[in-house]
Amino acid sequence: MDNAIYSIPEPTNEPVLGYATGSAERASLKERLQHMYETEIEVPARIGGDGVRTGNTVDVVCPHEHGHRVAVGHLSGPTELRRAVDVALEARREWSRTPWHARAAVFLRAAELLAGPYRDVINASTMLGQSKSAHQAEIDAACELIDFLRFNVSFLHQLYGMQPAASGGAWNRLEYRPLEGFVLAISPFNFTSIAANLPAAPALMGNTVVWKPATNALYSAHFLMDLFEEAGLPPGVINLVPARGRDVSEMVVRHPDLAGLHFTGSTATFNHLFHAVSSDVSRYRSYPRIVGETGGKGFVFAHRSADVDALVTALVRGAFEYQGQKCSAASRAYVPESLWPSVRKRLLQAIGQIRVGDVRDFTNFMNAVIDKEAYDKIMRYIELATASSDAEVLIGGEGDPSTGYFIRPTVVQTTNPRFRTMVEEIFGPVLSVYVYPDVEYERTLKLCDEATPFALTGALFGTDRAALLRGEEALRGAAGNFYFNDKPTGAVVGQQPFGGSRASGTDDKAGSWFNLLRWTAPRTVKETFVPPTDFRYPFMEEP
C-alpha cells in the first residue's frame, strides 16, 4: 500500500555531448558504429513481449550506402495487427491500474539507461539507419528523447496536481483515467525521439499502444524496444508492428476499441487517417482522440535591421542540417533588397564549405536523404527551378544516387513569392529565397502568412523592436513555434513545446502537459461528507 504523496526528480535538459576529436565519447561512438555496421540483425515485430517473424521481409539499408544492409525487418500483416490490438487491450487491464509512480519509474529508468549504456546504441542505429550525423543523432535520439522521458513524468505530476476547488462539506477530486481502448502511434523516420515519444507518452498515462514505426526507421525502433523492455515496461503495453499503411488502416484504424491516434508524418497521410476515423465515428466505443503533427514550410523572415552573420548561420543550419528533412526546416526565406548582396555572398561562401557524405566520416555536415523516393522528389523540384524563368539555382542542385542518396545543399532565388519551391513542402536540402523591396515589409509579411497552408515554425530576424513587434503580430497565425533571431529548428523539451496548426497539425504541443492531457479521460468525483436527508428547501416553508 502506498501511503505517501510522492515528489519526483526535478528534470533538467540532458547535456549535448560534443564528440570532438580526441574525446572519449567520439571514440566510443565510432567503435559502436563500426560494430553495428558490420553486424546484420533481424528486426521482428514485438507483440506482447514476443519477437514475431512473419517472413514478409524488407531490407533495412544505410541511405548513404544503399547497397549495405544492416537489418532485415519483418512486416506485420492482418493476423499480427489483430493480435497486437488484442494484446494491447488485454495488457490495459493491469497497466491502467498500475500506480502512476510505478509507471513513471519505468520511463525514468529508460532515460537513465539511454543517458548511459544505450546512448551509443540508439545514436549509432539512428546514424546508420536514418543517415544522421553524430551531432544530429545526439540532439535527437539521445538528448531529446531523454528529455521527453524525464520531463513527461514532471508534466504528469503537474497535471495530476490540477484539482478542482472544494466547497464546504464536500471534497471535489479530478481523476485522470487512461482512455478506454488502445492508442495507435504512427511515427516518422526523421526523429528517433519523436518515434519513441509517440507510444511512450500515452503509455506513461496508463494507456496501451500499438506502434507502427516508419519502415525507414525500423532499425532504431528495434533498439528502442530493447530500451523500453530493459527499463521494465510490461509485455503488451507497447507493441511494435512494422506494417504497410493500408493494412493498418483496415485492421487497426477501424477497430471499434481505437481510443486515440498519436501521429507524426505527412499532411496527406494524416488527412487520410482523420477521414477514416471521422467518416463513421459510430463504429467506435468512444470518440477517438486524434493528435497529429504534420507538414511544414518553415520560414525565415529578415527585416533590414537584421544581423547578416546571424541570419546566414540560421539559414545554413536551419535549411541543411539533416538534409532539410525536418518539418521545422528553414525552407523559405524573405530577405530585404538592402541586405541581399551581403547575405547572398556569405550564404554561398558558407554553403560552399559544406561536406556531404557517409555518417561515419565526422567531417561531413550533411549526409544522405532517406531513400530513392525522397531523392527523386527533391530532384524534381530542383529541375523545376532550373528550368523556370521565375527562378535561379544559385548553388547546389547536383545529386548522386549511385552509392547513397546524396544531394548537394541547394539555394533557389525566385522572383515569384508563390513559386512552387516557396510554398510546397519539399523535405530536402532546398532553400528558396524571395528578395523583397525594403519598403514592402508589411506587405511581404502578409504574403508570408498567406503563401502556404502550413503553420509550424518560423523565424523573424532584426534589431528594430518596433518592426519586430509588427512582424510578430502579422505572423501570429503562421507558426506554432516562432523564433526571434534564431533558426526555426531545434525546439527543446521543457523550453519550447512543439507543434503547429493549419495544415501542420493539431498543435497539441509535444514536450508539455498539453499533449499528456489528450491521453486521459478525466473523471470528476464529488464526495459529500454529511448529505441532506430531507428533500425540502427553506423557501418551501409556509409563511
Secondary structure, DSSP 8 states (H G I E B T S, - for coil): ---S----------------TT-HHHHHHHHHHHHHHH--EEE-EEETTEEE--S-EEEEEETTEEEEEEEEEE-B-HHHHHHHHHHHHHHHHHHTTS-HHHHHHHHHHHHHHHHTTTHHHHHHHHHHHH---HHHHIIIIIIIHHHHHHHHHHHHHHHHT------TTEEEEEEEEE-SSEEEEE--SS-HHHHHHHHHHHHHTT--EEEE--GGGHHHHHHHHHHHHHTT--TTSEEE--B-HHHHIIIIIT-TTEEEEEEES-HHHHHHHHHHHHTTGGGSSS--EEEEE----EEEEE-TTS-HHHHHHHHHHHHHGGGG-STT-EEEEEEETTTHHHHHHHHHHHHHT--B--TTSTT-SB---S-HHHHHHHHHHHHHHHH-TTEEEEE---EE-SSS-EE--EEEEES-TT-HHHHS---SSEEEEEEE-GGGHHHHHHHHHHSSSEESEEEEE-S-HHHHHHHHHHTTTT-SEEEESS-S----TTTS-B--EETTB----BSSHHHHHTTEEEEEEEEESS-------GGGS--
